Amino acid sequence: MGQNESSRISGFLTDMDTGEPIMYANIVLLDSPIGTASDNKGYYVLTNIPPKSYILKVMMMGYESIENTITLKSNDDIRFDFELNTNVLQGDEVLVSAERQRFENKVEVSRINLSIRDIKSAPAFAETDVFRTLQLLPGVSSSSDFSSSLVVRGGSPDENLIYLDGIEVYNPYHLGGVFSTFNAEAISDAEFLIGGFPAQYGNRISSVLNITSKEGNSKKGLFFNKKGIGEYWDVSNVQGDVSILSSKILAEGPIKNGSWMWSIRRTYLDQIAKLYYSVKDEAMNWKYFFWDSQGKLIYDLSPKNRLTFSSFYGRDAIGFQIGESTEIDFNWDWGNMTNSLQWRYVPNSKFLSTFSISNTNYEFDLDIMATVQDSLDESFQVNNIVFNEINDWTLKEKLDWFVSSKHTVSAGIELKNLKMEFKQQINDLVLLHQEQSPNIFSAFIQDKWQPTSRLMIQPGFRISKYSLHDEMYYEPRVGFKYLINEDLALKGAYGSYKQFLFTVNDEDEILNIVDFWQPILENYSAKSLQQYILGFEKWVGRNWFVSLEGFYKPYDNTLTLNPNNNPSKDNDDYIEGEGTAYGFEILLKKSSGLLTGWLGYSYLNMEQRYDFNDDGIIKESSGEIYSPKYDQPHGINIVLNYALGEKNSFGFTLSNSSGKPFTPTVGYTYTENSPGDIMISTDNPYSNLVELKGLKNSARYPSYFRIDVSWIKNIHPFGLDGKFKFQVINITNHFNTFLYNWDLENDKVTAVGMFPILPTIGFEFDL
């Protein structure tokens, strides 16, 4: 029988109680080799079905199986949507089933999926944070305890593409990077591709974090079966969380033909401080707070058409006043605002179209007003302003074509219209003002091809046109997975990657509080990287998963600040160079049972090469070949969670890694005062004390070591379901060096540490 006579079945799987999509469930036709799995939207497609009668069965651990008898005729294209009812199996069995389906059906290498359970199982500083959990995976690290930014296989944080419901987020951090801005309770799934990602992702060269938020409970609510408001809007679930840092609340429910979800979080340190100063009858001369809000609204126009509106807002504000003779008024705020509208169209089982328009705005605004007195006791004001903004309008279309059981072709286009501004100003004197409005047009095509039952190949190609450059950029990519047997797979990938935006930071800067985003200008090439990855995945028994991967990443072009730039020139602020990174990672993960968690080990070797003195020769003895600050040769992470009965669970994490490199001070000397010095001593014109630096990053801080523990107890205050959470960060109070403070005049070096022992408590409740 020809393929044109065969039939097809497709549809969506949802949870009967909540309406949330069921990911990676099994859908099979009994007594036939035909079967598939649902994707992260709960969508499935069965193709090439000979016309006759079948029993269609849907299976997912943790849910009751469904069987339907169907009779297919030639060229039938039938849609079956299913709602699955939960059974007595616990949620961890669902996780195992989903992990198994990803193992059998996903081609992407270096891929890790974290559920809300994985995210919440690790002890946390004050509250659950998806970025902090990701930092415990092999191949991922942080720059310090004070940063939740992701360093992936040695790549800088600006090399990571971060999506929230398909919207790009540029700087998703609170408190100068200590916390991420995403509410863990609002997350449905977090897919992290730490290398070798396919052609559909672009404009980043290291990794992709794709966060999907919950769709919202679309089932029975408070006003169910009540005329009026209950017909159009309802509330199904409300839950809250209170920690020593902040309070947050999440609400969700159905609307007519859809659902909604909304969460909000705010720190209350400033409010407690206001009460304290009010009691003491003193003026409060400082402020700090952050807040964020995340929401989603879904409306089904018809069974084939769905509209989804997603939004995210986050903001930090810091302000204080200091000084007597010299008064300083410090005000700093920054944050993200994102909005998107997505249209999903499923005309039949052959095609799935996803069209979206989104806007992301990241803004950083620093204003320091200083009132000073001159030698004549006259006061004058100095206003220092630093402003950075990136405004991103993005139009995207992705079309999935389910050609057959062996081919799924995806193609898409993306158009970014960017407005970027960076300004430094003192009073009316503008020191630096850069405005650029680049466009990035990209298109891709990729095919998930299964030539045999054991082999899956995913070739792809991406092409990009960056408006500030004349050339077109081509990025071929390919990934494969070969099932050696039902429990063991060989996997690999190759890809070429380009990046057109980057952050302006001094590599010698110890604490990077904020990122200044800039476009790569006309006189510099795009950041360019190739990735080669090879590894194995294996299931050991029913619950244990093991992954081993090796990687090699040559940086064909990268950028750093030029230490010898001439302020009078406009085109030498940066210098281009090359680099390499290679290593391997081992992950052992257990997803079900009383004891869950993972153990990870990573090895990394990095090197960067820049011709700083522009002599045409790159020499290690000149500090032009060095390990960048993110190079950590060895890293071990252990994350465990043990459930003791139904009421108590205990968490444990251990992190041990090599110290990061730094440029040491090897001595000091007195030099002549420069004409720009405010105070020039005529008695001793050589009174300027300066450090003598060694070779760049030629020393390392001591190894990092930290153990965190947690205890979570189910409680029922006032008849509510809730949890009491007690956590201790760095329970051994181990001193981890953050930096060395060099006191040259007293010939003394002092180590400054990171987090000491920090106990925290919190409460979580459902209304």
Secondary structure, DSSP 8 states (H G I E B T S, - for coil): --GGG-EEEEEEEEETTT--B--S-EEEETTSS-EEE--TTSEEEEEEE-SSEEEEEEE-TTB--EEEEEE--TT-EEE--EEE-B-SS-HHHHHHHHHHHHHHH---SSEEEE-HHHHHHS--SSS--HHHHHTTSTTEE-SSTT----EETTB-GGGEEEEETTEE-S--EEGGGTEES--GGGEEEEEEE-S---TT--S-SSEEEEEEE-----S--TTTT-SSHHHHB---EEEEEEESSEEEEEEEEEETTEEEEEEEEEE-HHHHHHHHHHHHT----EEEEEEEEEEEEEEEEETTEEEEEEEEEEEEEEEEEE-SSSEEEEEEEEEEEEEEEEEEEEEETTEEEEEEEEEEEEEEEEEEEEEEE-TTS-EEEEEEEEEEEEEEEEEEEEEEEE-SSSEEEEEEEEEEEEEEEEEEEETTEEEEEEEE--EEEEEEEEEEE-SSSSEEEEEEEEEEEETTSSSEEEEEEEEEEEEEETTEEEEEEEEEEEE-EEE---TT-S------EEE--TTS--EEEEEEEEEEEEEETTTEEEEEEEEEEEEEEEEEE-TT--TT-SS-SEEEEEEEEEEEEEEEEE-SSSEEEEEEEEEEEEEEEE-TT-SS---GGGT-EE--TT--SEEEEEEEEEEETTTEEEEEEEEEE---EE--EEEEEEE---TT-SS--SS-TT-EEEEEE-STT-EE---EEEEEEEEEEEE-GGG-EEEEEEEEESTT----EEEEEEETTTTEEEEEE----EEEEEEEEE-
